[in-house]
Amino acid sequence: MGNKWFFNLLYFLFSLPLWMLPFFWMAADWPFPNLFPTTYTVRSLAGIPGLGQSIGLSLAISLSGALISTLTGFILSKEVAYHRHHHHFLLIGYLPLLLSPVLYAMSLFYFFIMFGLDATVVGIMLGQQLILLPYAFILCMGHWTDTFANYLQLTENYGANRIQKVRYLLFPMSKKLLFLCLFQTFLISWFDFAITSYIGVGQVKTLTVLVYQYLLEADYYFAAGISALIIYPPVLLLIFNRLLAKGLAFLRTELPST
């Protein structure tokens, strides 16, 4: 019982910023030192100029970046995992993750200007791939074990072609990893501000850039509302996924086998 209360307390403390965002958004009067606002008002986010475009732009960049990095990292990791120098390739994959994203973007910004990729969506996607691709590559490297290599060899011995190996072996045994990698890389891109703001030079208005813009204008209410749009969808998706997994596990144990 004591451990349960302890973990519930940790959950509450770490989720406290999530509960505070609606108060910041709806607060009309919040004088110090009151713990909660004294008056509330509902501010319509629909009045924010370009909000719909920013949502669509953020979704397009994050989804495309997650798909590209997941598939590329998965394929590269398979090719590298069984190479005799795979440790060297793994070390190279870690190098981009050792630097801060801001320092990484600053060091490469000259090349983005030279090729005309600054302040463009393509430039931001390319800049994010410099982080997403090594992350996906490292995440997938642990998947390729000796046991998996034996399965691959077994399918080749039975005469399976490439499409059959992908359909009946690679995807069924790797789908959990692929979905995890896809979700993780989506979150990295979705919450990215450093690369987007530096390479985009503030011209590509994603949601994170929009939040920073309203913070600079001291409009904390709209900044909190947009922050809720950034944070709540992934959190709700995680909760839904957890409930769905529990429901499916319950059905497997309760339904009689035929």
C-alpha positions as semicolon CSV with decimal commas, in nm:
position;residue;x (nm);y (nm);z (nm)
1;M;0,000;0,000;0,000
2;G;0,285;0,236;0,088
3;N;0,453;0,186;-0,248
4;K;0,125;0,253;-0,426
5;W;0,081;0,587;-0,252
6;F;0,444;0,676;-0,321
7;F;0,414;0,610;-0,695
8;N;0,079;0,792;-0,710
9;L;0,249;1,092;-0,551
10;L;0,528;1,077;-0,811
11;Y;0,269;1,056;-1,091
12;F;0,093;1,362;-0,952
13;L;0,412;1,566;-0,913
14;F;0,542;1,487;-1,262
15;S;0,202;1,552;-1,421
16;L;0,147;1,878;-1,231
17;P;0,253;2,099;-1,527
18;L;-0,014;1,929;-1,738
19;W;-0,285;2,022;-1,487
20;M;-0,162;2,382;-1,461
21;L;-0,184;2,461;-1,834
22;P;-0,566;2,501;-1,839
23;F;-0,543;2,738;-1,540
24;F;-0,288;2,954;-1,723
25;W;-0,503;2,953;-2,034
26;M;-0,835;3,039;-1,866
27;A;-0,705;3,269;-1,592
28;A;-0,847;3,620;-1,617
29;D;-0,715;3,741;-1,282
30;W;-0,445;3,557;-1,085
31;P;-0,302;3,787;-0,819
32;F;-0,008;3,685;-0,605
33;P;0,001;3,489;-0,371
34;N;-0,325;3,307;-0,459
35;L;-0,273;2,942;-0,542
36;F;-0,546;2,948;-0,809
37;P;-0,695;3,223;-1,029
38;T;-0,975;3,428;-0,881
39;T;-1,165;3,466;-1,210
40;Y;-1,175;3,260;-1,527
41;T;-1,253;3,326;-1,890
42;V;-1,251;3,099;-2,194
43;R;-1,023;3,233;-2,466
44;S;-1,090;3,092;-2,810
45;L;-0,775;2,961;-2,974
46;A;-0,953;2,993;-3,308
47;G;-0,872;3,365;-3,295
48;I;-0,497;3,301;-3,316
49;P;-0,378;3,393;-3,667
50;G;-0,238;3,096;-3,857
51;L;-0,303;2,839;-3,582
52;G;-0,459;2,585;-3,818
53;Q;-0,169;2,620;-4,059
54;S;0,079;2,573;-3,773
55;I;-0,097;2,255;-3,658
56;G;-0,096;2,112;-4,010
57;L;0,268;2,210;-4,061
58;S;0,378;2,054;-3,732
59;L;0,189;1,732;-3,808
60;A;0,334;1,711;-4,161
61;I;0,692;1,767;-4,044
62;S;0,665;1,527;-3,750
63;L;0,485;1,245;-3,933
64;S;0,707;1,256;-4,240
65;G;1,021;1,286;-4,029
66;A;0,917;0,993;-3,810
67;L;0,834;0,771;-4,109
68;I;1,157;0,851;-4,294
69;S;1,382;0,809;-3,991
70;T;1,211;0,490;-3,869
71;L;1,224;0,309;-4,204
72;T;1,576;0,431;-4,287
73;G;1,709;0,357;-3,940
74;F;1,552;0,011;-3,943
75;I;1,705;-0,078;-4,281
76;L;2,047;0,069;-4,197
77;S;2,059;-0,106;-3,861
78;K;1,989;-0,442;-4,026
79;E;2,268;-0,390;-4,277
80;V;2,514;-0,273;-4,012
81;A;2,426;-0,506;-3,722
82;Y;2,589;-0,813;-3,877
83;H;2,888;-0,625;-4,019
84;R;3,221;-0,706;-3,858
85;H;3,282;-0,334;-3,785
86;H;2,933;-0,267;-3,649
87;H;3,075;-0,122;-3,325
88;H;3,240;0,160;-3,522
89;F;2,916;0,240;-3,703
90;L;2,731;0,241;-3,371
91;L;2,983;0,489;-3,229
92;I;2,934;0,714;-3,532
93;G;2,559;0,698;-3,471
94;Y;2,606;0,826;-3,117
95;L;2,811;1,130;-3,222
96;P;2,521;1,354;-3,339
97;L;2,337;1,284;-3,011
98;L;2,627;1,404;-2,796
99;L;2,582;1,769;-2,897
100;S;2,301;1,999;-2,797
101;P;2,052;2,041;-3,085
102;V;2,116;2,417;-3,077
103;L;2,493;2,374;-3,111
104;Y;2,439;2,114;-3,380
105;A;2,213;2,348;-3,577
106;M;2,458;2,638;-3,533
107;S;2,753;2,434;-3,656
108;L;2,568;2,326;-3,972
109;F;2,372;2,646;-4,037
110;Y;2,629;2,775;-4,287
111;F;2,568;2,475;-4,514
112;F;2,191;2,526;-4,496
113;I;2,240;2,888;-4,606
114;M;2,480;2,786;-4,883
115;F;2,227;2,539;-5,029
116;G;1,930;2,772;-4,976
117;L;1,764;2,546;-4,719
118;D;1,737;2,799;-4,438
119;A;1,386;2,923;-4,352
120;T;1,231;2,632;-4,544
121;V;1,027;2,330;-4,441
122;V;1,267;2,102;-4,630
123;G;1,562;2,249;-4,439
124;I;1,390;2,188;-4,105
125;M;1,305;1,830;-4,199
126;L;1,664;1,769;-4,309
127;G;1,799;1,926;-3,990
128;Q;1,573;1,709;-3,775
129;Q;1,682;1,398;-3,964
130;L;2,036;1,461;-3,843
131;I;1,899;1,381;-3,494
132;L;1,609;1,146;-3,571
133;L;1,798;0,910;-3,800
134;P;2,085;0,832;-3,556
135;Y;1,828;0,787;-3,277
136;A;1,623;0,541;-3,485
137;F;1,939;0,364;-3,596
138;I;2,061;0,314;-3,237
139;L;1,715;0,209;-3,116
140;C;1,689;-0,060;-3,385
141;M;2,044;-0,192;-3,348
142;G;1,959;-0,404;-3,044
143;H;1,686;-0,581;-3,239
144;W;1,924;-0,772;-3,464
145;T;2,044;-1,056;-3,242
146;D;2,206;-1,389;-3,333
147;T;1,867;-1,555;-3,288
148;F;1,714;-1,322;-3,545
149;A;2,002;-1,398;-3,783
150;N;1,928;-1,769;-3,743
151;Y;1,562;-1,708;-3,832
152;L;1,669;-1,515;-4,142
153;Q;1,902;-1,796;-4,243
154;L;1,626;-2,051;-4,186
155;T;1,384;-1,869;-4,415
156;E;1,650;-1,851;-4,684
157;N;1,712;-2,225;-4,651
158;Y;1,341;-2,285;-4,707
159;G;1,356;-2,077;-5,026
160;A;1,163;-1,769;-4,910
161;N;1,201;-1,465;-5,135
162;R;1,253;-1,109;-5,011
163;I;0,883;-1,020;-5,002
164;Q;0,798;-1,335;-4,807
165;K;1,076;-1,265;-4,554
166;V;0,944;-0,915;-4,497
167;R;0,580;-1,027;-4,476
168;Y;0,614;-1,338;-4,263
169;L;0,929;-1,273;-4,059
170;L;1,063;-0,918;-4,052
171;F;0,738;-0,728;-4,000
172;P;0,567;-0,968;-3,752
173;M;0,880;-0,987;-3,535
174;S;0,964;-0,617;-3,566
175;K;0,628;-0,441;-3,561
176;K;0,646;-0,350;-3,191
177;L;0,990;-0,200;-3,240
178;L;0,876;-0,013;-3,551
179;F;0,573;0,135;-3,375
180;L;0,787;0,232;-3,075
181;C;1,051;0,393;-3,295
182;L;0,784;0,571;-3,499
183;F;0,620;0,714;-3,188
184;Q;0,949;0,816;-3,026
185;T;1,081;0,993;-3,336
186;F;0,742;1,162;-3,384
187;L;0,761;1,300;-3,030
188;I;1,118;1,425;-3,080
189;S;1,014;1,609;-3,395
190;W;0,681;1,726;-3,248
191;F;0,845;1,889;-2,945
192;D;1,151;2,018;-3,129
193;F;1,214;2,388;-3,097
194;A;1,591;2,435;-3,125
195;I;1,644;2,307;-3,480
196;T;1,309;2,440;-3,605
197;S;1,365;2,792;-3,476
198;Y;1,734;2,818;-3,569
199;I;1,725;2,668;-3,919
200;G;1,376;2,804;-3,985
201;V;1,492;3,147;-3,854
202;G;1,142;3,196;-3,715
203;Q;0,980;3,196;-4,059
204;V;0,837;2,844;-4,043
205;K;0,558;2,879;-3,785
206;T;0,528;2,541;-3,618
207;L;0,343;2,514;-3,285
208;T;0,662;2,532;-3,077
209;V;0,773;2,847;-3,259
210;L;0,426;2,993;-3,208
211;V;0,446;2,929;-2,832
212;Y;0,781;3,109;-2,813
213;Q;0,642;3,398;-3,016
214;Y;0,357;3,453;-2,769
215;L;0,595;3,421;-2,475
216;L;0,807;3,700;-2,622
217;E;0,490;3,908;-2,656
218;A;0,412;3,834;-2,288
219;D;0,082;3,673;-2,388
220;Y;0,111;3,382;-2,148
221;Y;-0,253;3,285;-2,184
222;F;-0,239;3,200;-2,554
223;A;0,107;3,048;-2,502
224;A;-0,042;2,813;-2,242
225;G;-0,332;2,725;-2,473
226;I;-0,100;2,638;-2,762
227;S;0,123;2,443;-2,522
228;A;-0,181;2,236;-2,429
229;L;-0,233;2,161;-2,799
230;I;0,125;2,038;-2,816
231;I;0,129;1,829;-2,498
232;Y;-0,220;1,684;-2,456
233;P;-0,260;1,487;-2,785
234;P;0,052;1,267;-2,729
235;V;-0,043;1,215;-2,364
236;L;-0,400;1,116;-2,454
237;L;-0,263;0,887;-2,725
238;L;-0,038;0,715;-2,470
239;I;-0,328;0,671;-2,227
240;F;-0,552;0,535;-2,503
241;N;-0,280;0,296;-2,617
242;R;-0,230;0,174;-2,259
243;L;-0,603;0,119;-2,208
244;L;-0,632;-0,055;-2,544
245;A;-0,341;-0,287;-2,461
246;K;-0,500;-0,374;-2,124
247;G;-0,837;-0,434;-2,290
248;L;-0,688;-0,665;-2,551
249;A;-0,494;-0,855;-2,285
250;F;-0,815;-0,893;-2,081
251;L;-1,003;-1,028;-2,385
252;R;-0,728;-1,281;-2,456
253;T;-0,747;-1,417;-2,102
254;E;-1,127;-1,412;-2,065
255;L;-1,250;-1,530;-2,404
256;P;-1,261;-1,910;-2,438
257;S;-1,029;-2,057;-2,696
258;T;-1,193;-2,220;-2,996
